[in-house]
Amino acid sequence: MLDVNAGPNGLGIARLGLIVPKKIISTAVGRNRVKRLLREWFRHNQDTLAGMDIIARLKGKAGANTLDEAVLKEDFHAGLATCRACLQNRLPAP
């Protein structure tokens, strides 16, 4: 449902990029709602993500016109955890 990718950015802040395709959520209201939710969850985790660029891409949804916020939130947090672990393994030790 949600694909989260990350990479180091060399800055002291975290940045977020969002991709919510019109083919998946047809109304602008729905797309903006998803982006608003993702930005809010990112804001709550931003201090633990310093130095990362994060891209979240919505790939599909479960229901026809419904969006399950709980599933979206679980996918986002699971993706962030995976990205944190992956980046810690890729970065050289100080």
C-alpha positions in Angstrom: 0.0 0.0 0.0 2.7 2.5 1.0 6.3 2.3 -0.2 8.8 4.2 1.9 12.4 4.8 0.7 15.1 6.8 2.4 18.7 8.0 1.8 21.2 10.2 3.6 21.1 13.8 2.7 24.2 15.2 4.6 22.1 17.8 6.3 21.0 18.1 10.0 17.3 17.9 9.1 15.0 15.3 7.7 13.1 16.0 4.5 9.9 14.4 3.2 8.7 13.8 -0.4 5.2 12.5 -1.1 3.8 10.8 -4.1 0.0 10.2 -4.1 -1.1 9.3 -7.7 -4.4 10.4 -9.1 -5.0 6.9 -10.4 -5.1 5.6 -6.9 -7.1 8.4 -5.2 -9.2 10.2 -7.7 -10.3 13.2 -5.7 -8.1 16.1 -4.7 -9.7 16.1 -1.3 -8.7 12.5 -0.8 -5.1 13.0 -2.0 -4.7 16.1 0.2 -6.0 14.2 3.2 -3.4 11.4 2.7 -0.6 13.9 2.3 -1.8 15.8 5.4 -1.8 12.6 7.5 1.7 11.6 6.2 3.1 15.0 7.0 1.7 14.9 10.5 3.2 11.5 11.2 6.5 12.6 9.7 6.4 15.7 11.9 6.0 13.6 15.0 9.1 11.5 14.1 11.2 14.2 12.5 13.7 14.5 15.4 14.7 10.8 15.1 15.1 11.0 11.4 17.7 13.8 11.2 19.9 13.6 8.1 17.5 11.5 6.0 15.6 12.2 2.8 12.4 10.2 2.9 10.1 9.5 -0.1 6.6 7.9 0.6 4.7 6.6 -2.4 1.1 5.4 -2.2 1.0 2.3 -4.4 -2.6 1.0 -3.8 -5.5 1.1 -1.4 -7.6 -1.7 0.1 -11.1 -0.5 -0.5 -12.8 1.1 -3.5 -13.3 4.6 -2.1 -12.2 4.1 1.5 -8.8 4.7 3.0 -7.9 2.9 6.2 -5.9 5.4 8.3 -4.7 2.7 10.7 -3.2 0.5 7.9 -1.6 3.6 6.3 -0.1 4.7 9.6 1.3 1.1 10.2 2.8 1.0 6.7 4.4 4.4 7.2 5.9 3.6 10.6 7.1 0.2 9.5 8.7 1.8 6.4 10.5 4.4 8.6 11.8 1.7 10.9 13.1 -0.3 8.0 14.8 2.8 6.5 16.4 3.7 9.8 17.9 0.3 10.2 19.0 0.1 6.5 20.7 3.5 6.7 22.5 2.7 9.9 24.0 -0.4 8.2 25.0 1.7 5.1 26.6 4.7 6.8 30.3 4.4 7.7 31.2 4.3 11.4 32.5 7.6 12.8 
